[in-house]
Amino acid sequence: METPDMQLTAYDFGDYAISWEHGVGATAGLYGNNYCGVAFIGTKGTLVVDREKWRLFPETDNGQYVIPAMPEQKSSGKDLAFLSRT
């Protein structure tokens, strides 16, 4: 028996569409991250969020960013503190 390691879903809302891609068992995270994370891919850029940080990858048009670039934003480590109850 085989278990799929990828899931793809497409939602069509008429005026816009959303797609969800889910991967399991990859040796590296999204965009070279060490941890699992999620990428929100839009028309002006991609926002990548994981346990340690978030990064924005702007799209370009004729070699120019369509939105301002931002440096990597580190987490304080307390953002998800409510999830761990010791």
PDB file with SEQRES, HELIX, SHEET and CRYST1 records, atoms N, CA, C and O in Angstrom:
SEQRES   1 A   86  MET GLU THR PRO ASP MET GLN LEU THR ALA TYR ASP PHE          
SEQRES   2 A   86  GLY ASP TYR ALA ILE SER TRP GLU HIS GLY VAL GLY ALA          
SEQRES   3 A   86  THR ALA GLY LEU TYR GLY ASN ASN TYR CYS GLY VAL ALA          
SEQRES   4 A   86  PHE ILE GLY THR LYS GLY THR LEU VAL VAL ASP ARG GLU          
SEQRES   5 A   86  LYS TRP ARG LEU PHE PRO GLU THR ASP ASN GLY GLN TYR          
SEQRES   6 A   86  VAL ILE PRO ALA MET PRO GLU GLN LYS SER SER GLY LYS          
SEQRES   7 A   86  ASP LEU ALA PHE LEU SER ARG THR                              
HELIX    1 AA1 LEU A   30  GLY A   32  5                                   3    
HELIX    2 AA2 ALA A   81  LEU A   83  5                                   3    
SHEET    1 AA1 2 MET A   6  ASP A  12  0                                        
SHEET    2 AA1 2 ALA A  17  GLY A  23 -1                                        
SHEET    1 AA2 4 GLY A  37  ILE A  41  0                                        
SHEET    2 AA2 4 GLY A  45  ASP A  50 -1                                        
SHEET    3 AA2 4 LYS A  53  PRO A  58 -1                                        
SHEET    4 AA2 4 GLN A  73  LYS A  74 -1                                        
SHEET    1 AA3 2 THR A  60  ASP A  61  0                                        
SHEET    2 AA3 2 GLN A  64  TYR A  65 -1                                        
CRYST1    1.000    1.000    1.000  90.00  90.00  90.00 P 1           1          
ATOM      1  N   MET A   1       0.840  -1.181   0.000  1.00  0.00           N  
ATOM      2  CA  MET A   1       0.000   0.000   0.000  1.00  0.00           C  
ATOM      3  C   MET A   1       0.883   1.241   0.000  1.00  0.00           C  
ATOM      4  O   MET A   1       1.859   1.309   0.746  1.00  0.00           O  
ATOM      5  N   GLU A   2       0.551   2.201  -0.815  1.00  0.00           N  
ATOM      6  CA  GLU A   2       1.325   3.432  -0.907  1.00  0.00           C  
ATOM      7  C   GLU A   2       0.572   4.579  -0.238  1.00  0.00           C  
ATOM      8  O   GLU A   2      -0.658   4.626  -0.238  1.00  0.00           O  
ATOM      9  N   THR A   3       1.333   5.484   0.321  1.00  0.00           N  
ATOM     10  CA  THR A   3       0.761   6.673   0.941  1.00  0.00           C  
ATOM     11  C   THR A   3       1.247   7.891   0.163  1.00  0.00           C  
ATOM     12  O   THR A   3       2.454   8.074   0.009  1.00  0.00           O  
ATOM     13  N   PRO A   4       0.342   8.723  -0.327  1.00  0.00           N  
ATOM     14  CA  PRO A   4       0.780   9.905  -1.076  1.00  0.00           C  
ATOM     15  C   PRO A   4       1.496  10.901  -0.165  1.00  0.00           C  
ATOM     16  O   PRO A   4       1.141  11.052   1.004  1.00  0.00           O  
ATOM     17  N   ASP A   5       2.497  11.573  -0.707  1.00  0.00           N  
ATOM     18  CA  ASP A   5       3.207  12.581   0.080  1.00  0.00           C  
ATOM     19  C   ASP A   5       2.894  13.998  -0.394  1.00  0.00           C  
ATOM     20  O   ASP A   5       3.470  14.962   0.112  1.00  0.00           O  
ATOM     21  N   MET A   6       2.006  14.128  -1.340  1.00  0.00           N  
ATOM     22  CA  MET A   6       1.592  15.447  -1.833  1.00  0.00           C  
ATOM     23  C   MET A   6       0.081  15.491  -1.949  1.00  0.00           C  
ATOM     24  O   MET A   6      -0.554  14.517  -2.353  1.00  0.00           O  
ATOM     25  N   GLN A   7      -0.486  16.635  -1.591  1.00  0.00           N  
ATOM     26  CA  GLN A   7      -1.905  16.871  -1.794  1.00  0.00           C  
ATOM     27  C   GLN A   7      -2.062  18.216  -2.479  1.00  0.00           C  
ATOM     28  O   GLN A   7      -1.412  19.190  -2.101  1.00  0.00           O  
ATOM     29  N   LEU A   8      -2.906  18.271  -3.465  1.00  0.00           N  
ATOM     30  CA  LEU A   8      -3.187  19.506  -4.183  1.00  0.00           C  
ATOM     31  C   LEU A   8      -4.696  19.705  -4.244  1.00  0.00           C  
ATOM     32  O   LEU A   8      -5.441  18.793  -4.602  1.00  0.00           O  
ATOM     33  N   THR A   9      -5.131  20.903  -3.892  1.00  0.00           N  
ATOM     34  CA  THR A   9      -6.550  21.236  -3.932  1.00  0.00           C  
ATOM     35  C   THR A   9      -6.699  22.598  -4.583  1.00  0.00           C  
ATOM     36  O   THR A   9      -5.915  23.509  -4.319  1.00  0.00           O  
ATOM     37  N   ALA A  10      -7.692  22.733  -5.425  1.00  0.00           N  
ATOM     38  CA  ALA A  10      -7.974  24.017  -6.075  1.00  0.00           C  
ATOM     39  C   ALA A  10      -9.396  24.437  -5.745  1.00  0.00           C  
ATOM     40  O   ALA A  10     -10.331  23.646  -5.867  1.00  0.00           O  
ATOM     41  N   TYR A  11      -9.556  25.693  -5.325  1.00  0.00           N  
ATOM     42  CA  TYR A  11     -10.859  26.270  -5.027  1.00  0.00           C  
ATOM     43  C   TYR A  11     -11.118  27.393  -6.019  1.00  0.00           C  
ATOM     44  O   TYR A  11     -10.273  28.268  -6.203  1.00  0.00           O  
ATOM     45  N   ASP A  12     -12.263  27.373  -6.647  1.00  0.00           N  
ATOM     46  CA  ASP A  12     -12.632  28.420  -7.596  1.00  0.00           C  
ATOM     47  C   ASP A  12     -13.818  29.190  -7.017  1.00  0.00           C  
ATOM     48  O   ASP A  12     -14.906  28.642  -6.839  1.00  0.00           O  
ATOM     49  N   PHE A  13     -13.586  30.472  -6.728  1.00  0.00           N  
ATOM     50  CA  PHE A  13     -14.621  31.317  -6.151  1.00  0.00           C  
ATOM     51  C   PHE A  13     -15.175  32.321  -7.159  1.00  0.00           C  
ATOM     52  O   PHE A  13     -15.768  33.332  -6.781  1.00  0.00           O  
ATOM     53  N   GLY A  14     -14.978  32.037  -8.432  1.00  0.00           N  
ATOM     54  CA  GLY A  14     -15.489  32.939  -9.465  1.00  0.00           C  
ATOM     55  C   GLY A  14     -14.562  34.097  -9.729  1.00  0.00           C  
ATOM     56  O   GLY A  14     -13.902  34.138 -10.768  1.00  0.00           O  
ATOM     57  N   ASP A  15     -14.498  35.061  -8.790  1.00  0.00           N  
ATOM     58  CA  ASP A  15     -13.639  36.235  -8.962  1.00  0.00           C  
ATOM     59  C   ASP A  15     -12.176  35.950  -8.670  1.00  0.00           C  
ATOM     60  O   ASP A  15     -11.296  36.678  -9.129  1.00  0.00           O  
ATOM     61  N   TYR A  16     -11.910  34.894  -7.909  1.00  0.00           N  
ATOM     62  CA  TYR A  16     -10.527  34.539  -7.578  1.00  0.00           C  
ATOM     63  C   TYR A  16     -10.436  33.043  -7.306  1.00  0.00           C  
ATOM     64  O   TYR A  16     -11.440  32.367  -7.081  1.00  0.00           O  
ATOM     65  N   ALA A  17      -9.220  32.557  -7.334  1.00  0.00           N  
ATOM     66  CA  ALA A  17      -8.974  31.134  -7.089  1.00  0.00           C  
ATOM     67  C   ALA A  17      -7.925  30.984  -5.999  1.00  0.00           C  
ATOM     68  O   ALA A  17      -7.044  31.831  -5.845  1.00  0.00           O  
ATOM     69  N   ILE A  18      -8.031  29.908  -5.252  1.00  0.00           N  
ATOM     70  CA  ILE A  18      -7.047  29.573  -4.219  1.00  0.00           C  
ATOM     71  C   ILE A  18      -6.595  28.139  -4.457  1.00  0.00           C  
ATOM     72  O   ILE A  18      -7.414  27.254  -4.703  1.00  0.00           O  
ATOM     73  N   SER A  19      -5.299  27.916  -4.383  1.00  0.00           N  
ATOM     74  CA  SER A  19      -4.808  26.538  -4.457  1.00  0.00           C  
ATOM     75  C   SER A  19      -4.007  26.230  -3.201  1.00  0.00           C  
ATOM     76  O   SER A  19      -3.294  27.084  -2.674  1.00  0.00           O  
ATOM     77  N   TRP A  20      -4.136  24.995  -2.734  1.00  0.00           N  
ATOM     78  CA  TRP A  20      -3.419  24.524  -1.554  1.00  0.00           C  
ATOM     79  C   TRP A  20      -2.582  23.341  -1.979  1.00  0.00           C  
ATOM     80  O   TRP A  20      -3.097  22.380  -2.551  1.00  0.00           O  
ATOM     81  N   GLU A  21      -1.270  23.408  -1.696  1.00  0.00           N  
ATOM     82  CA  GLU A  21      -0.370  22.302  -1.959  1.00  0.00           C  
ATOM     83  C   GLU A  21       0.253  21.895  -0.647  1.00  0.00           C  
ATOM     84  O   GLU A  21       0.780  22.736   0.082  1.00  0.00           O  
ATOM     85  N   HIS A  22       0.201  20.622  -0.340  1.00  0.00           N  
ATOM     86  CA  HIS A  22       0.682  20.119   0.940  1.00  0.00           C  
ATOM     87  C   HIS A  22       1.655  18.982   0.672  1.00  0.00           C  
ATOM     88  O   HIS A  22       1.321  18.019  -0.018  1.00  0.00           O  
ATOM     89  N   GLY A  23       2.857  19.098   1.219  1.00  0.00           N  
ATOM     90  CA  GLY A  23       3.857  18.055   1.052  1.00  0.00           C  
ATOM     91  C   GLY A  23       4.326  17.519   2.382  1.00  0.00           C  
ATOM     92  O   GLY A  23       4.473  18.270   3.346  1.00  0.00           O  
ATOM     93  N   VAL A  24       4.563  16.218   2.439  1.00  0.00           N  
ATOM     94  CA  VAL A  24       5.009  15.556   3.656  1.00  0.00           C  
ATOM     95  C   VAL A  24       6.256  14.741   3.338  1.00  0.00           C  
ATOM     96  O   VAL A  24       6.362  14.149   2.264  1.00  0.00           O  
ATOM     97  N   GLY A  25       7.186  14.713   4.265  1.00  0.00           N  
ATOM     98  CA  GLY A  25       8.351  13.855   4.113  1.00  0.00           C  
ATOM     99  C   GLY A  25       9.475  14.430   3.276  1.00  0.00           C  
ATOM    100  O   GLY A  25      10.413  13.714   2.927  1.00  0.00           O  
ATOM    101  N   ALA A  26       9.396  15.705   2.950  1.00  0.00           N  
ATOM    102  CA  ALA A  26      10.481  16.337   2.200  1.00  0.00           C  
ATOM    103  C   ALA A  26      11.698  16.488   3.111  1.00  0.00           C  
ATOM    104  O   ALA A  26      11.557  16.664   4.321  1.00  0.00           O  
ATOM    105  N   THR A  27      12.875  16.420   2.532  1.00  0.00           N  
ATOM    106  CA  THR A  27      14.085  16.515   3.345  1.00  0.00           C  
ATOM    107  C   THR A  27      14.406  17.945   3.752  1.00  0.00           C  
ATOM    108  O   THR A  27      15.176  18.160   4.688  1.00  0.00           O  
ATOM    109  N   ALA A  28      13.838  18.911   3.075  1.00  0.00           N  
ATOM    110  CA  ALA A  28      14.062  20.320   3.432  1.00  0.00           C  
ATOM    111  C   ALA A  28      12.723  21.038   3.439  1.00  0.00           C  
ATOM    112  O   ALA A  28      11.780  20.619   2.767  1.00  0.00           O  
ATOM    113  N   GLY A  29      12.646  22.109   4.193  1.00  0.00           N  
ATOM    114  CA  GLY A  29      11.418  22.885   4.239  1.00  0.00           C  
ATOM    115  C   GLY A  29      11.283  23.789   3.035  1.00  0.00           C  
ATOM    116  O   GLY A  29      12.080  23.727   2.098  1.00  0.00           O  
ATOM    117  N   LEU A  30      10.268  24.627   3.070  1.00  0.00           N  
ATOM    118  CA  LEU A  30      10.005  25.558   1.982  1.00  0.00           C  
ATOM    119  C   LEU A  30      11.119  26.573   1.812  1.00  0.00           C  
ATOM    120  O   LEU A  30      11.626  27.113   2.795  1.00  0.00           O  
ATOM    121  N   TYR A  31      11.492  26.827   0.604  1.00  0.00           N  
ATOM    122  CA  TYR A  31      12.462  27.859   0.279  1.00  0.00           C  
ATOM    123  C   TYR A  31      13.751  27.722   1.092  1.00  0.00           C  
ATOM    124  O   TYR A  31      14.342  28.726   1.489  1.00  0.00           O  
ATOM    125  N   GLY A  32      14.189  26.483   1.342  1.00  0.00           N  
ATOM    126  CA  GLY A  32      15.432  26.232   2.055  1.00  0.00           C  
ATOM    127  C   GLY A  32      15.333  26.332   3.566  1.00  0.00           C  
ATOM    128  O   GLY A  32      16.357  26.287   4.248  1.00  0.00           O  
ATOM    129  N   ASN A  33      14.125  26.468   4.111  1.00  0.00           N  
ATOM    130  CA  ASN A  33      13.969  26.518   5.565  1.00  0.00           C  
ATOM    131  C   ASN A  33      14.286  25.166   6.174  1.00  0.00           C  
ATOM    132  O   ASN A  33      14.142  24.134   5.520  1.00  0.00           O  
ATOM    133  N   ASN A  34      14.718  25.173   7.429  1.00  0.00           N  
ATOM    134  CA  ASN A  34      15.006  23.939   8.137  1.00  0.00           C  
ATOM    135  C   ASN A  34      13.763  23.307   8.740  1.00  0.00           C  
ATOM    136  O   ASN A  34      13.762  22.117   9.056  1.00  0.00           O  
ATOM    137  N   TYR A  35      12.722  24.082   8.899  1.00  0.00           N  
ATOM    138  CA  TYR A  35      11.502  23.611   9.539  1.00  0.00           C  
ATOM    139  C   TYR A  35      10.356  23.615   8.540  1.00  0.00           C  
ATOM    140  O   TYR A  35      10.456  24.164   7.442  1.00  0.00           O  
ATOM    141  N   CYS A  36       9.290  22.998   8.947  1.00  0.00           N  
ATOM    142  CA  CYS A  36       8.069  23.056   8.151  1.00  0.00           C  
ATOM    143  C   CYS A  36       7.570  24.487   8.159  1.00  0.00           C  
ATOM    144  O   CYS A  36       7.900  25.262   9.057  1.00  0.00           O  
ATOM    145  N   GLY A  37       6.811  24.821   7.206  1.00  0.00           N  
ATOM    146  CA  GLY A  37       6.269  26.170   7.150  1.00  0.00           C  
ATOM    147  C   GLY A  37       5.186  26.240   6.103  1.00  0.00           C  
ATOM    148  O   GLY A  37       4.728  25.225   5.580  1.00  0.00           O  
ATOM    149  N   VAL A  38       4.791  27.446   5.814  1.00  0.00           N  
ATOM    150  CA  VAL A  38       3.761  27.670   4.818  1.00  0.00           C  
ATOM    151  C   VAL A  38       4.167  28.861   3.960  1.00  0.00           C  
ATOM    152  O   VAL A  38       4.769  29.818   4.448  1.00  0.00           O  
ATOM    153  N   ALA A  39       3.834  28.791   2.690  1.00  0.00           N  
ATOM    154  CA  ALA A  39       4.117  29.888   1.766  1.00  0.00           C  
ATOM    155  C   ALA A  39       2.797  30.411   1.226  1.00  0.00           C  
ATOM    156  O   ALA A  39       1.977  29.649   0.713  1.00  0.00           O  
ATOM    157  N   PHE A  40       2.601  31.712   1.346  1.00  0.00           N  
ATOM    158  CA  PHE A  40       1.445  32.380   0.773  1.00  0.00           C  
ATOM    159  C   PHE A  40       1.932  33.060  -0.499  1.00  0.00           C  
ATOM    160  O   PHE A  40       2.681  34.035  -0.437  1.00  0.00           O  
ATOM    161  N   ILE A  41       1.515  32.557  -1.635  1.00  0.00           N  
ATOM    162  CA  ILE A  41       2.020  33.037  -2.923  1.00  0.00           C  
ATOM    163  C   ILE A  41       0.968  33.930  -3.552  1.00  0.00           C  
ATOM    164  O   ILE A  41      -0.149  33.499  -3.836  1.00  0.00           O  
ATOM    165  N   GLY A  42       1.345  35.181  -3.764  1.00  0.00           N  
ATOM    166  CA  GLY A  42       0.425  36.152  -4.353  1.00  0.00           C  
ATOM    167  C   GLY A  42       0.978  36.713  -5.643  1.00  0.00           C  
ATOM    168  O   GLY A  42       2.019  36.273  -6.131  1.00  0.00           O  
ATOM    169  N   THR A  43       0.278  37.683  -6.191  1.00  0.00           N  
ATOM    170  CA  THR A  43       0.690  38.280  -7.455  1.00  0.00           C  
ATOM    171  C   THR A  43       1.835  39.268  -7.292  1.00  0.00           C  
ATOM    172  O   THR A  43       2.525  39.580  -8.263  1.00  0.00           O  
ATOM    173  N   LYS A  44       2.049  39.771  -6.062  1.00  0.00           N  
ATOM    174  CA  LYS A  44       3.118  40.746  -5.834  1.00  0.00           C  
ATOM    175  C   LYS A  44       4.298  40.184  -5.062  1.00  0.00           C  
ATOM    176  O   LYS A  44       5.334  40.838  -4.952  1.00  0.00           O  
ATOM    177  N   GLY A  45       4.154  38.978  -4.524  1.00  0.00           N  
ATOM    178  CA  GLY A  45       5.255  38.386  -3.772  1.00  0.00           C  
ATOM    179  C   GLY A  45       4.827  37.119  -3.063  1.00  0.00           C  
ATOM    180  O   GLY A  45       3.670  36.704  -3.137  1.00  0.00           O  
ATOM    181  N   THR A  46       5.779  36.512  -2.374  1.00  0.00           N  
ATOM    182  CA  THR A  46       5.535  35.296  -1.612  1.00  0.00           C  
ATOM    183  C   THR A  46       5.969  35.513  -0.178  1.00  0.00           C  
ATOM    184  O   THR A  46       7.088  35.957   0.077  1.00  0.00           O  
ATOM    185  N   LEU A  47       5.084  35.200   0.762  1.00  0.00           N  
ATOM    186  CA  LEU A  47       5.373  35.289   2.187  1.00  0.00           C  
ATOM    187  C   LEU A  47       5.602  33.874   2.689  1.00  0.00           C  
ATOM    188  O   LEU A  47       4.717  33.025   2.580  1.00  0.00           O  
ATOM    189  N   VAL A  48       6.792  33.612   3.244  1.00  0.00           N  
ATOM    190  CA  VAL A  48       7.145  32.290   3.761  1.00  0.00           C  
ATOM    191  C   VAL A  48       7.285  32.399   5.273  1.00  0.00           C  
ATOM    192  O   VAL A  48       8.062  33.209   5.777  1.00  0.00           O  
ATOM    193  N   VAL A  49       6.521  31.570   5.995  1.00  0.00           N  
ATOM    194  CA  VAL A  49       6.489  31.608   7.452  1.00  0.00           C  
ATOM    195  C   VAL A  49       6.851  30.226   7.977  1.00  0.00           C  
ATOM    196  O   VAL A  49       6.330  29.219   7.498  1.00  0.00           O  
ATOM    197  N   ASP A  50       7.748  30.177   8.969  1.00  0.00           N  
ATOM    198  CA  ASP A  50       8.035  28.912   9.643  1.00  0.00           C  
ATOM    199  C   ASP A  50       8.149  29.163  11.140  1.00  0.00           C  
ATOM    200  O   ASP A  50       7.770  30.233  11.617  1.00  0.00           O  
ATOM    201  N   ARG A  51       8.659  28.207  11.876  1.00  0.00           N  
ATOM    202  CA  ARG A  51       8.714  28.317  13.333  1.00  0.00           C  
ATOM    203  C   ARG A  51       9.676  29.391  13.829  1.00  0.00           C  
ATOM    204  O   ARG A  51       9.518  29.898  14.940  1.00  0.00           O  
ATOM    205  N   GLU A  52      10.658  29.736  13.026  1.00  0.00           N  
ATOM    206  CA  GLU A  52      11.703  30.666  13.468  1.00  0.00           C  
ATOM    207  C   GLU A  52      11.580  32.075  12.923  1.00  0.00           C  
ATOM    208  O   GLU A  52      12.025  33.031  13.558  1.00  0.00           O  
ATOM    209  N   LYS A  53      10.975  32.209  11.745  1.00  0.00           N  
ATOM    210  CA  LYS A  53      11.043  33.506  11.064  1.00  0.00           C  
ATOM    211  C   LYS A  53       9.975  33.597   9.978  1.00  0.00           C  
ATOM    212  O   LYS A  53       9.266  32.636   9.680  1.00  0.00           O  
ATOM    213  N   TRP A  54       9.894  34.783   9.405  1.00  0.00           N  
ATOM    214  CA  TRP A  54       9.121  34.939   8.184  1.00  0.00           C  
ATOM    215  C   TRP A  54       9.920  35.793   7.213  1.00  0.00           C  
ATOM    216  O   TRP A  54      10.676  36.678   7.613  1.00  0.00           O  
ATOM    217  N   ARG A  55       9.738  35.510   5.937  1.00  0.00           N  
ATOM    218  CA  ARG A  55      10.456  36.230   4.888  1.00  0.00           C  
ATOM    219  C   ARG A  55       9.502  36.567   3.756  1.00  0.00           C  
ATOM    220  O   ARG A  55       8.555  35.833   3.471  1.00  0.00           O  
ATOM    221  N   LEU A  56       9.772  37.679   3.129  1.00  0.00           N  
ATOM    222  CA  LEU A  56       8.980  38.134   2.002  1.00  0.00           C  
ATOM    223  C   LEU A  56       9.867  38.115   0.756  1.00  0.00           C  
ATOM    224  O   LEU A  56      10.949  38.701   0.741  1.00  0.00           O  
ATOM    225  N   PHE A  57       9.398  37.444  -0.268  1.00  0.00           N  
ATOM    226  CA  PHE A  57      10.103  37.394  -1.547  1.00  0.00           C  
ATOM    227  C   PHE A  57       9.276  38.158  -2.570  1.00  0.00           C  
ATOM    228  O   PHE A  57       8.317  37.612  -3.115  1.00  0.00           O  
ATOM    229  N   PRO A  58       9.634  39.432  -2.844  1.00  0.00           N  
ATOM    230  CA  PRO A  58       8.840  40.226  -3.784  1.00  0.00           C  
ATOM    231  C   PRO A  58       8.978  39.721  -5.223  1.00  0.00           C  
ATOM    232  O   PRO A  58      10.031  39.218  -5.617  1.00  0.00           O  
ATOM    233  N   GLU A  59       7.921  39.859  -5.984  1.00  0.00           N  
ATOM    234  CA  GLU A  59       7.988  39.613  -7.425  1.00  0.00           C  
ATOM    235  C   GLU A  59       8.706  40.800  -8.066  1.00  0.00           C  
ATOM    236  O   GLU A  59       8.794  41.878  -7.478  1.00  0.00           O  
ATOM    237  N   THR A  60       9.209  40.591  -9.261  1.00  0.00           N  
ATOM    238  CA  THR A  60       9.895  41.666  -9.980  1.00  0.00           C  
ATOM    239  C   THR A  60       9.209  41.936 -11.310  1.00  0.00           C  
ATOM    240  O   THR A  60       8.558  41.065 -11.888  1.00  0.00           O  
ATOM    241  N   ASP A  61       9.372  43.164 -11.777  1.00  0.00           N  
ATOM    242  CA  ASP A  61       8.890  43.581 -13.086  1.00  0.00           C  
ATOM    243  C   ASP A  61       9.999  44.413 -13.712  1.00  0.00           C  
ATOM    244  O   ASP A  61      10.339  45.482 -13.205  1.00  0.00           O  
ATOM    245  N   ASN A  62      10.553  43.933 -14.794  1.00  0.00           N  
ATOM    246  CA  ASN A  62      11.690  44.595 -15.458  1.00  0.00           C  
ATOM    247  C   ASN A  62      12.851  44.823 -14.497  1.00  0.00           C  
ATOM    248  O   ASN A  62      13.501  45.867 -14.538  1.00  0.00           O  
ATOM    249  N   GLY A  63      13.109  43.843 -13.630  1.00  0.00           N  
ATOM    250  CA  GLY A  63      14.237  43.917 -12.711  1.00  0.00           C  
ATOM    251  C   GLY A  63      13.993  44.743 -11.458  1.00  0.00           C  
ATOM    252  O   GLY A  63      14.897  44.887 -10.635  1.00  0.00           O  
ATOM    253  N   GLN A  64      12.796  45.287 -11.293  1.00  0.00           N  
ATOM    254  CA  GLN A  64      12.461  46.103 -10.130  1.00  0.00           C  
ATOM    255  C   GLN A  64      11.434  45.362  -9.283  1.00  0.00           C  
ATOM    256  O   GLN A  64      10.508  44.748  -9.813  1.00  0.00           O  
ATOM    257  N   TYR A  65      11.602  45.423  -7.962  1.00  0.00           N  
ATOM    258  CA  TYR A  65      10.614  44.833  -7.072  1.00  0.00           C  
ATOM    259  C   TYR A  65       9.283  45.559  -7.221  1.00  0.00           C  
ATOM    260  O   TYR A  65       9.251  46.786  -7.318  1.00  0.00           O  
ATOM    261  N   VAL A  66       8.183  44.805  -7.238  1.00  0.00           N  
ATOM    262  CA  VAL A  66       6.861  45.439  -7.332  1.00  0.00           C  
ATOM    263  C   VAL A  66       6.362  45.889  -5.960  1.00  0.00           C  
ATOM    264  O   VAL A  66       5.447  46.709  -5.875  1.00  0.00           O  
ATOM    265  N   ILE A  67       6.949  45.364  -4.891  1.00  0.00           N  
ATOM    266  CA  ILE A  67       6.719  45.814  -3.521  1.00  0.00           C  
ATOM    267  C   ILE A  67       8.078  45.902  -2.851  1.00  0.00           C  
ATOM    268  O   ILE A  67       9.010  45.237  -3.303  1.00  0.00           O  
ATOM    269  N   PRO A  68       8.236  46.684  -1.804  1.00  0.00           N  
ATOM    270  CA  PRO A  68       9.543  46.818  -1.163  1.00  0.00           C  
ATOM    271  C   PRO A  68      10.029  45.489  -0.576  1.00  0.00           C  
ATOM    272  O   PRO A  68       9.248  44.725  -0.009  1.00  0.00           O  
ATOM    273  N   ALA A  69      11.317  45.232  -0.720  1.00  0.00           N  
ATOM    274  CA  ALA A  69      11.932  44.061  -0.102  1.00  0.00           C  
ATOM    275  C   ALA A  69      12.061  44.299   1.395  1.00  0.00           C  
ATOM    276  O   ALA A  69      12.202  45.438   1.841  1.00  0.00           O  
ATOM    277  N   MET A  70      12.010  43.219   2.166  1.00  0.00           N  
ATOM    278  CA  MET A  70      12.139  43.319   3.620  1.00  0.00           C  
ATOM    279  C   MET A  70      13.171  42.307   4.087  1.00  0.00           C  
ATOM    280  O   MET A  70      13.276  41.221   3.517  1.00  0.00           O  
ATOM    281  N   PRO A  71      13.936  42.651   5.121  1.00  0.00           N  
ATOM    282  CA  PRO A  71      14.874  41.666   5.665  1.00  0.00           C  
ATOM    283  C   PRO A  71      14.110  40.556   6.391  1.00  0.00           C  
ATOM    284  O   PRO A  71      12.949  40.729   6.761  1.00  0.00           O  
ATOM    285  N   GLU A  72      14.764  39.440   6.585  1.00  0.00           N  
ATOM    286  CA  GLU A  72      14.176  38.323   7.320  1.00  0.00           C  
ATOM    287  C   GLU A  72      13.761  38.777   8.716  1.00  0.00           C  
ATOM    288  O   GLU A  72      14.506  39.493   9.384  1.00  0.00           O  
ATOM    289  N   GLN A  73      12.589  38.367   9.151  1.00  0.00           N  
ATOM    290  CA  GLN A  73      12.054  38.756  10.452  1.00  0.00           C  
ATOM    291  C   GLN A  73      12.093  37.548  11.380  1.00  0.00           C  
ATOM    292  O   GLN A  73      11.392  36.563  11.148  1.00  0.00           O  
ATOM    293  N   LYS A  74      12.899  37.618  12.418  1.00  0.00           N  
ATOM    294  CA  LYS A  74      13.035  36.511  13.371  1.00  0.00           C  
ATOM    295  C   LYS A  74      11.899  36.536  14.382  1.00  0.00           C  
ATOM    296  O   LYS A  74      11.383  37.596  14.737  1.00  0.00           O  
ATOM    297  N   SER A  75      11.521  35.352  14.838  1.00  0.00           N  
ATOM    298  CA  SER A  75      10.500  35.216  15.872  1.00  0.00           C  
ATOM    299  C   SER A  75      11.140  35.447  17.235  1.00  0.00           C  
ATOM    300  O   SER A  75      12.329  35.186  17.423  1.00  0.00           O  
ATOM    301  N   SER A  76      10.351  35.935  18.179  1.00  0.00           N  
ATOM    302  CA  SER A  76      10.840  36.119  19.543  1.00  0.00           C  
ATOM    303  C   SER A  76      10.856  34.799  20.295  1.00  0.00           C  
ATOM    304  O   SER A  76      11.415  34.709  21.388  1.00  0.00           O  
ATOM    305  N   GLY A  77      10.240  33.768  19.706  1.00  0.00           N  
ATOM    306  CA  GLY A  77      10.150  32.486  20.367  1.00  0.00           C  
ATOM    307  C   GLY A  77       8.954  32.387  21.288  1.00  0.00           C  
ATOM    308  O   GLY A  77       8.679  31.320  21.838  1.00  0.00           O  
ATOM    309  N   LYS A  78       8.230  33.500  21.466  1.00  0.00           N  
ATOM    310  CA  LYS A  78       7.070  33.507  22.356  1.00  0.00           C  
ATOM    311  C   LYS A  78       5.768  33.632  21.581  1.00  0.00           C  
ATOM    312  O   LYS A  78       4.689  33.650  22.174  1.00  0.00           O  
ATOM    313  N   ASP A  79       5.862  33.717  20.272  1.00  0.00           N  
ATOM    314  CA  ASP A  79       4.675  33.901  19.446  1.00  0.00           C  
ATOM    315  C   ASP A  79       3.684  32.760  19.612  1.00  0.00           C  
ATOM    316  O   ASP A  79       2.473  32.984  19.606  1.00  0.00           O  
ATOM    317  N   LEU A  80       4.182  31.550  19.759  1.00  0.00           N  
ATOM    318  CA  LEU A  80       3.321  30.377  19.883  1.00  0.00           C  
ATOM    319  C   LEU A  80       3.379  29.767  21.265  1.00  0.00           C  
ATOM    320  O   LEU A  80       3.126  28.574  21.435  1.00  0.00           O  
ATOM    321  N   ALA A  81       3.711  30.580  22.255  1.00  0.00           N  
ATOM    322  CA  ALA A  81       3.863  30.065  23.619  1.00  0.00           C  
ATOM    323  C   ALA A  81       2.576  29.448  24.148  1.00  0.00           C  
ATOM    324  O   ALA A  81       2.617  28.540  24.978  1.00  0.00           O  
ATOM    325  N   PHE A  82       1.437  29.935  23.674  1.00  0.00           N  
ATOM    326  CA  PHE A  82       0.170  29.412  24.169  1.00  0.00           C  
ATOM    327  C   PHE A  82      -0.025  27.940  23.785  1.00  0.00           C  
ATOM    328  O   PHE A  82      -0.862  27.258  24.376  1.00  0.00           O  
ATOM    329  N   LEU A  83       0.733  27.447  22.805  1.00  0.00           N  
ATOM    330  CA  LEU A  83       0.587  26.065  22.383  1.00  0.00           C  
ATOM    331  C   LEU A  83       1.280  25.075  23.315  1.00  0.00           C  
ATOM    332  O   LEU A  83       0.894  23.907  23.372  1.00  0.00           O  
ATOM    333  N   SER A  84       2.286  25.524  24.037  1.00  0.00           N  
ATOM    334  CA  SER A  84       2.999  24.596  24.915  1.00  0.00           C  
ATOM    335  C   SER A  84       2.582  24.845  26.364  1.00  0.00           C  
ATOM    336  O   SER A  84       2.800  25.925  26.914  1.00  0.00           O  
ATOM    337  N   ARG A  85       2.001  23.861  26.942  1.00  0.00           N  
ATOM    338  CA  ARG A  85       1.547  23.935  28.334  1.00  0.00           C  
ATOM    339  C   ARG A  85       2.406  22.983  29.142  1.00  0.00           C  
ATOM    340  O   ARG A  85       2.250  21.766  29.042  1.00  0.00           O  
ATOM    341  N   THR A  86       3.318  23.531  29.950  1.00  0.00           N  
ATOM    342  CA  THR A  86       4.204  22.661  30.753  1.00  0.00           C  
ATOM    343  C   THR A  86       3.823  22.660  32.196  1.00  0.00           C  
ATOM    344  O   THR A  86       4.463  21.985  33.003  1.00  0.00           O  
TER     345      THR A  86                                                      
END                                                                             
